[in-house]
Amino acid sequence: MTCQDSSGTAKSYEILGYALSTGCRRAALAEHFGESVGAAQCNKMCDNCKSDVPIDKKDITFYVQEVLNVLDRKDKDLTFAMIISEWKSKRSEKTKKLSLAYLEKIIVHCLHENVLKEKFKAGMFKPFSYCEEGMYARAVKNGTRKVYLNIPQSHSAQFIATSTDQQVLAIKSEKKAPTHSVLTKSKAKSTTTKKRKAIVFDSDSD
């Protein structure tokens, strides 16, 4: 079984990464087999390249820290379903906008990013999968490692505005600022010209 073979588990996670990817699937398959194919060569033949939905790279570190806090508060083994149930019942106000689908997606993403990992225990008829902290869990807790998730822009409203989002907004506003200042200068220049013309007309009348 896959759970009894570490290489089998790793391969399962590779399939998971392929399913979660928002990049070119043809390029991902080619890379798996040691070939090099650019996204341009795909010619929009895969679902990701064909899609015109704009994607945002969201900082989800805050949510992942909440999940890790759920693990810290429990002194027993938790399945992934139990973690989601516990997280839903005790999540903060910032997290309440997230749909159940995104709660599950964040958990799966943490598993793929090695923030969480599976621990298998033998049962009477089948093994059971429990959740525990992965290799990068401590770094995420300390804030030295960020976790990002690619989502459609239309879903961004569900997520809180993080410091990363604020930096992006600041950069965008800075880019718009020169255009505004140029318009202001041109208006001031036209006003000055009108005043000068008015002065000339007054002197002529005298």
C-alpha positions in Angstrom: 0.0 0.0 0.0 1.0 3.6 -0.6 1.2 4.4 3.2 3.7 1.6 3.7 6.1 2.9 1.1 7.7 6.3 1.5 8.4 6.6 -2.3 4.7 5.8 -3.0 3.6 8.6 -0.6 6.0 11.0 -2.3 4.6 10.1 -5.7 1.1 10.7 -4.4 2.1 14.2 -3.3 3.6 14.8 -6.8 0.1 14.0 -8.3 -1.4 16.3 -5.7 1.0 19.1 -6.8 0.0 18.6 -10.4 -3.7 18.8 -9.6 -3.2 22.0 -7.5 -0.9 23.7 -10.1 -2.1 26.8 -11.9 0.8 26.6 -14.4 1.0 24.9 -17.8 0.1 21.2 -17.4 1.9 20.2 -20.6 5.1 21.8 -19.3 4.7 20.0 -15.9 4.3 16.6 -17.6 7.3 17.2 -19.9 9.4 18.2 -16.9 8.4 15.0 -15.1 9.8 12.9 -18.0 13.0 15.0 -18.2 11.9 17.1 -21.2 11.7 20.8 -21.7 8.5 22.3 -23.1 7.6 26.0 -22.7 4.1 27.2 -22.0 4.1 28.9 -25.4 4.4 25.5 -27.0 1.2 24.3 -25.3 -0.8 26.6 -27.6 -3.6 26.7 -24.9 -4.2 23.0 -25.1 -4.3 22.4 -21.3 -7.1 23.8 -19.0 -4.8 26.2 -17.2 -3.4 27.9 -20.4 -6.8 27.9 -21.9 -8.4 29.7 -19.0 -8.5 33.5 -19.1 -9.3 33.8 -15.4 -6.7 36.1 -13.7 -4.8 34.6 -10.8 -3.7 36.2 -7.6 -0.9 34.9 -5.4 -2.2 35.3 -1.9 -0.3 35.2 1.4 -2.1 32.6 3.5 0.4 32.5 6.3 -2.1 33.8 8.9 -4.6 31.0 8.1 -1.8 28.3 8.2 -0.8 29.6 11.7 -4.4 29.1 12.8 -4.3 25.5 11.6 -1.0 24.9 13.5 -2.6 26.4 16.6 -5.4 23.8 16.4 -2.8 21.1 16.4 -1.0 22.6 19.4 -4.2 22.8 21.5 -4.9 19.1 21.1 -3.2 16.3 23.0 -4.6 13.5 20.7 -4.1 12.5 17.1 -6.3 14.4 14.7 -7.5 13.4 11.2 -7.7 16.1 8.5 -11.5 16.1 8.8 -11.2 16.7 12.6 -8.8 19.6 12.1 -11.2 21.3 9.6 -14.1 20.7 12.0 -12.1 22.2 14.9 -10.9 25.1 12.8 -14.4 25.9 11.7 -15.8 26.0 15.2 -13.0 28.2 16.7 -11.7 30.2 13.8 -11.3 34.0 14.2 -13.4 36.7 12.7 -10.8 37.2 9.9 -11.3 33.6 8.8 -15.1 33.5 8.8 -15.3 34.8 5.2 -13.6 31.6 3.9 -15.8 29.0 2.4 -15.4 25.3 3.4 -13.9 24.6 0.0 -11.0 27.0 0.8 -10.5 25.7 4.3 -10.0 22.2 2.8 -7.8 23.7 0.0 -5.5 25.4 2.6 -5.1 22.1 4.5 -4.2 20.2 1.3 -1.8 23.0 0.3 -0.1 22.8 3.7 0.3 19.0 3.1 1.9 19.6 -0.3 4.2 22.4 1.1 5.4 20.1 3.9 3.9 22.4 6.6 1.8 19.5 7.6 2.4 15.8 7.1 0.6 12.5 7.4 1.1 10.0 10.1 -0.3 6.5 9.5 -1.5 4.2 12.1 -2.6 0.6 11.6 -6.2 -0.2 12.2 -8.0 -3.5 12.4 -9.0 -3.5 8.7 -7.1 -0.5 7.2 -4.5 2.1 8.2 -5.7 5.5 9.4 -4.2 8.8 8.4 -3.5 11.5 11.0 -2.0 14.9 10.8 1.1 16.3 12.4 3.5 19.2 11.9 5.7 19.0 8.9 9.3 20.2 8.2 8.4 23.8 7.8 5.8 24.2 10.5 8.1 25.8 13.0 9.3 28.4 10.5 5.7 29.3 9.6 4.9 29.7 13.3 7.8 32.0 13.8 6.9 34.1 10.8 10.3 33.3 9.0 8.5 31.4 6.2 5.5 32.6 4.2 2.9 30.3 2.6 1.3 31.4 -0.7 -1.7 30.1 -2.6 -2.8 30.9 -6.1 -6.5 31.8 -6.4 -8.8 33.4 -8.9 -9.0 37.2 -8.5 -12.7 36.9 -8.1 -12.2 35.0 -4.9 -9.8 37.4 -3.3 -12.5 39.2 -1.3 -12.7 36.1 1.0 -9.2 36.6 2.2 -7.8 39.2 4.6 -5.5 41.9 3.2 -2.0 40.9 4.3 1.1 43.0 4.5 2.1 41.6 1.1 -1.2 42.8 -0.4 -0.7 46.3 1.1 2.8 46.5 -0.4 1.4 45.6 -3.9 -1.3 48.3 -3.5 1.3 50.8 -2.4 3.4 50.1 -5.5 0.3 50.4 -7.7 -0.6 53.8 -6.1 3.0 55.0 -6.5 2.9 54.2 -10.3 -0.3 56.2 -10.6 1.0 59.2 -8.7 3.3 60.7 -11.4 0.3 60.7 -13.9 -1.7 62.7 -11.3 1.1 65.2 -10.7 1.6 65.7 -14.5 -2.1 66.5 -14.9 -1.9 68.9 -11.9 1.1 70.7 -13.4 -0.6 71.0 -16.8 -3.7 72.5 -15.1 -1.6 75.0 -13.1 0.3 75.9 -16.3 -2.9 76.6 -18.2 -4.3 78.7 -15.3 -1.1 80.8 -15.3 -1.3 81.3 -19.0 -4.9 82.5 -18.7 -3.9 85.0 -16.0 -1.1 86.4 -18.2 -3.5 86.9 -21.1 -6.0 88.7 -18.8 -3.2 91.0 -17.7 -2.3 91.8 -21.3 -5.9 92.6 -22.2 -6.2 94.9 -19.2 -3.0 96.9 -20.2 -4.4 97.3 -23.7 -7.6 98.8 -22.5 -5.7 101.4 -20.5 
